Amino acid sequence: MTNSVTPKETALAQIELNQAMAAAKRYAEKSRSDATWRAYRNDWRQFDTWCRGVGVPSLPATAETISMFLASQADTGLSTSNLTRRLAAIRLVHLGAGHVSAHNALTVTEVMRGIRRNWGKSPAKKKAAIDEDIKKMADAVEPETRKGIRDRALLLFGFAGAFRRSELVRLNTWDLDERSEGLKVTIAKSKTDQEGFGQSIGVLRVENSPYCPVQAVKDWVTVAGIEKGALFRRMFRGDSVGQTRLSSQSISLVVKDLAYRAALNPGDYAGHSLRSGFLTSAAQQNASIFKMADQSRHTSLDVLRGYVREESLFDANAGGGLLASRDLDKVD
């Protein structure tokens, strides 16, 4: 006796298969941040447009085509990090379409190696906004406006928490838990926690200081009338508070504006200056590198060692005592 499958069972199996495929696609899309996917889509458009312009297929693309594209992009001044990302986008589109990707062919790797050697530039780094810079910027806000109170809170809190820009703009009111020592902040997702398990840090209350980050955030929440939802929000004309959260780019604009108001060079600073400024300042205070890592959530200590090394170049230097002037009184 044979088991036969009814049309109804076949239809149900197909529905279940379609649902499983949709779920797999949804989870695959969560493997990278929305910003990364947007960048990949733009990278592929750039490649596809270039291929159309020179009359070669983009899918599938040969190793020679990819190599020529990378070389032409390098000649426009595109950084090696952007080229590497575009190469990753080409690889993903090929694999997603069921084609073999030539991204790691010898021709491509040799061209990329040559581009990196020829680039010869260190990435331009923005200046770290150290403790004294932050205080100057905080003093430069317009304290009588909601925007000024928001910018002050963003500045002090962003510095004290060593936040990445993306982490700062994602914060919600329910991520803050006030304690006697300050605020326990839960970071739902970050660069080093892409799966979203959550990380917690402590932002200390600074008693009797006009620069207390905890008080600055409380002042902002109070004047903005925020009860729940996004912590740092867009402002509109008339000094009114919106419902939508700030973008990562907005953080840089706020920092640059406050640097200008504080008579600092705004071109030297960006959103990352808050995070790097905290780490630099902590290194200047001889803070434990492990405590620095707890606050910044670096998974590798190599980056943090760079901050510490920079601030301790002259401490117990091996050249101490060398080339000192001789005591002439002891010379025969």
C-alpha positions in Angstrom: 0.0 0.0 0.0 1.4 3.4 -1.0 1.0 6.7 0.7 -0.4 9.4 -1.6 0.0 13.1 -1.0 -3.2 15.1 -1.4 -3.3 18.4 -3.3 -4.2 20.1 0.0 -1.1 18.7 1.7 1.0 19.8 -1.2 -0.3 23.3 -1.0 0.2 23.5 2.8 3.8 22.2 2.4 4.4 24.9 -0.3 3.1 27.6 2.1 5.3 26.4 4.9 8.3 26.3 2.5 7.6 29.9 1.4 7.3 31.0 5.0 10.6 29.4 5.9 12.3 31.0 2.9 10.9 34.4 3.9 12.1 33.9 7.5 15.6 32.9 6.3 15.8 36.0 4.1 14.6 38.2 7.0 17.3 36.8 9.3 20.0 37.0 6.7 19.2 40.7 6.3 19.8 41.2 10.0 23.3 39.8 9.7 24.5 43.4 9.0 23.3 46.8 10.0 20.8 48.7 7.9 23.6 51.3 7.2 25.9 48.6 5.9 23.2 47.2 3.6 22.5 50.7 2.3 26.2 51.1 1.6 26.4 47.7 -0.2 23.4 48.6 -2.4 25.1 51.8 -3.4 28.4 50.0 -4.0 26.7 47.5 -6.3 25.0 50.4 -8.2 28.4 52.0 -8.7 29.8 48.8 -10.1 26.8 48.0 -12.3 26.8 51.5 -13.7 30.5 51.4 -14.5 30.2 48.0 -16.2 27.3 49.3 -18.4 29.4 52.3 -19.3 32.3 50.2 -20.6 30.1 47.5 -22.1 31.0 44.5 -19.9 28.6 42.4 -17.9 28.4 43.0 -14.1 26.8 39.7 -13.3 28.7 37.5 -13.5 31.8 39.6 -13.7 35.2 38.4 -14.5 38.3 38.9 -12.4 39.6 41.3 -15.0 36.4 43.4 -14.9 36.5 43.7 -11.1 40.2 44.6 -11.2 39.7 47.3 -13.8 36.8 48.7 -11.8 38.8 48.9 -8.6 41.7 50.5 -10.4 39.5 53.1 -11.9 37.9 53.9 -8.6 41.3 54.2 -6.9 42.3 56.7 -9.5 39.3 58.9 -8.4 40.8 59.0 -4.9 38.4 56.6 -3.3 39.9 55.2 0.0 41.0 51.6 0.3 38.4 51.0 3.0 35.6 52.0 0.6 37.2 49.9 -2.1 37.3 46.9 0.2 33.6 47.4 1.0 32.7 47.7 -2.7 34.5 44.4 -3.3 32.5 42.8 -0.5 29.3 44.1 -2.1 30.3 42.5 -5.5 31.0 39.3 -3.7 27.6 39.2 -1.9 25.6 40.0 -5.0 27.3 37.3 -7.0 26.8 34.7 -4.3 23.2 35.8 -3.8 22.5 35.3 -7.5 24.1 31.8 -7.5 27.3 32.8 -9.3 30.9 32.1 -8.4 32.5 35.4 -7.3 35.9 36.3 -8.7 36.6 38.7 -5.8 39.5 36.7 -4.5 41.1 35.8 -7.8 44.8 36.4 -7.9 44.4 39.3 -10.4 42.0 41.1 -8.0 44.1 40.5 -4.9 47.2 41.8 -6.6 45.5 45.0 -7.8 44.2 45.6 -4.3 47.6 45.0 -2.8 49.1 47.6 -5.3 46.4 50.1 -4.5 47.1 49.8 -0.7 50.8 50.2 -1.2 50.3 53.2 -3.5 47.7 54.8 -1.3 50.4 55.6 1.3 48.2 57.7 3.5 47.2 57.3 7.1 43.4 57.8 7.5 42.7 61.4 8.5 41.8 61.3 12.2 39.8 63.9 14.0 41.1 65.4 17.1 40.1 63.9 20.5 37.9 66.3 22.5 39.6 65.9 25.9 38.2 66.9 29.2 39.1 70.6 28.9 37.7 70.8 25.4 34.4 69.3 26.5 34.1 71.9 29.3 34.8 74.7 26.8 32.2 73.4 24.4 29.6 72.9 27.2 30.1 76.5 28.3 29.4 77.7 24.8 25.9 76.3 24.5 22.8 78.6 24.7 21.5 77.5 28.1 18.2 79.4 27.7 17.1 77.2 24.8 15.9 73.6 24.6 18.3 73.0 21.8 21.2 74.3 24.0 20.2 72.0 26.8 19.9 69.1 24.4 23.3 69.8 22.9 24.9 70.1 26.3 23.4 66.8 27.4 24.5 65.1 24.2 28.0 66.4 24.6 28.6 65.6 28.2 26.8 62.3 28.2 28.4 61.2 24.9 31.8 61.9 26.3 31.2 60.3 29.7 29.8 57.1 28.2 32.5 56.9 25.4 29.6 56.3 23.1 29.8 55.6 19.4 27.6 57.9 17.4 25.3 55.1 16.4 24.9 54.0 20.0 24.1 57.5 21.2 21.3 58.2 18.8 19.7 54.7 19.4 19.3 55.4 23.2 15.8 55.3 24.6 14.5 56.5 28.0 14.1 52.9 29.1 17.8 52.3 28.5 18.6 54.5 31.5 18.4 53.3 35.1 19.2 55.8 37.7 21.4 54.6 40.6 23.0 56.5 43.5 26.3 56.5 41.7 24.9 57.7 38.4 23.1 56.1 35.4 23.3 52.5 34.4 23.0 52.6 30.6 22.0 49.5 28.6 23.2 49.6 25.0 20.9 47.3 23.1 23.1 46.9 20.1 26.5 48.2 19.1 29.4 47.6 16.6 30.9 44.9 18.9 27.5 43.4 19.7 25.8 42.9 16.4 23.6 40.1 17.7 22.0 42.5 20.2 22.7 40.7 23.4 23.0 44.0 25.1 25.9 45.7 27.0 25.8 47.9 30.1 28.0 50.7 31.3 27.9 53.2 34.1 27.9 57.0 33.6 29.1 58.5 36.9 27.4 61.4 38.6 29.8 64.3 39.2 28.7 66.0 42.4 28.9 69.8 42.7 30.0 70.1 39.0 28.2 72.1 36.3 29.5 69.5 33.9 27.7 66.5 35.5 26.5 64.3 32.5 23.8 62.7 34.6 22.2 66.0 35.6 22.6 67.3 32.0 20.5 64.4 30.7 17.9 64.8 33.4 17.6 68.5 32.6 17.1 67.7 28.9 14.4 65.1 29.5 12.6 67.5 31.8 12.6 70.6 29.5 11.8 68.4 26.5 8.9 66.7 28.2 10.1 63.3 27.1 8.3 60.5 28.9 9.3 57.5 26.8 11.0 56.7 23.5 14.0 58.3 21.8 16.4 60.1 24.2 18.1 62.6 21.8 15.6 64.0 19.3 15.5 66.4 16.4 14.6 70.1 17.0 12.4 72.2 14.8 11.7 75.9 14.4 10.6 77.7 17.4 12.8 75.5 19.6 10.2 72.8 19.6 11.2 69.1 20.3 10.3 66.5 17.6 9.5 62.9 18.0 12.1 61.5 15.7 15.6 60.6 16.9 18.8 62.3 15.8 20.9 60.8 13.0 24.5 59.8 13.5 25.6 62.7 11.2 23.7 65.1 13.5 26.1 64.2 16.3 29.1 65.4 14.3 27.3 68.7 13.4 26.5 69.4 17.0 30.1 68.8 18.1 31.4 71.0 15.2 29.0 73.8 16.1 30.0 73.7 19.8 33.7 73.6 18.8 33.1 76.8 16.7 31.3 78.5 19.5 34.1 77.6 21.9 36.6 79.2 19.6 38.1 75.8 18.7 38.7 74.7 15.1 35.5 72.9 14.1 37.3 71.1 11.3 39.4 69.3 13.9 36.4 67.6 15.6 33.6 65.2 14.7 31.2 62.8 16.5 34.0 60.3 17.2 35.9 63.1 19.1 33.7 62.4 22.1 34.6 58.8 22.3 38.3 59.3 21.6 38.3 62.2 23.9 37.1 60.1 26.8 39.7 57.5 26.2 42.5 60.0 25.8 41.5 61.8 28.9 41.3 58.5 30.8 44.7 57.5 29.6 46.1 60.9 30.8 44.7 60.1 34.3 46.5 56.7 34.2 43.2 54.8 34.2 43.3 51.1 34.0 43.2 49.9 30.4 40.7 47.2 31.5 38.4 49.8 33.0 38.7 51.8 29.8 37.7 48.7 27.9 34.7 48.2 30.1 33.5 51.7 29.3 34.3 51.7 25.6 33.4 48.1 25.0 36.4 47.4 22.9 36.8 43.7 22.2 40.5 44.1 21.5 42.9 46.0 23.7 45.2 46.9 20.8 43.3 50.1 20.0 43.2 51.1 23.7 46.9 50.5 24.0 47.4 53.1 21.3 45.6 55.8 23.5 47.7 54.8 26.5 50.9 54.6 24.6 50.4 58.1 23.1 49.8 59.7 26.5 52.7 57.9 28.2 55.5 58.4 25.6 57.6 60.3 28.1 56.7 58.4 31.3 59.7 56.4 32.5 61.2 56.8 29.1 64.3 54.7 28.4 66.2 57.8 27.6 65.7 59.3 31.0 69.0 60.6 32.4 70.9 60.2 29.1 72.7 63.2 27.5 72.5 65.2 30.7 75.1 67.9 31.2 78.2 66.8 33.0 79.0 68.2 36.5 81.9 70.4 35.8 82.9 70.5 39.5 83.8 66.8 39.2 85.9 67.1 36.1 89.7 67.1 36.7 
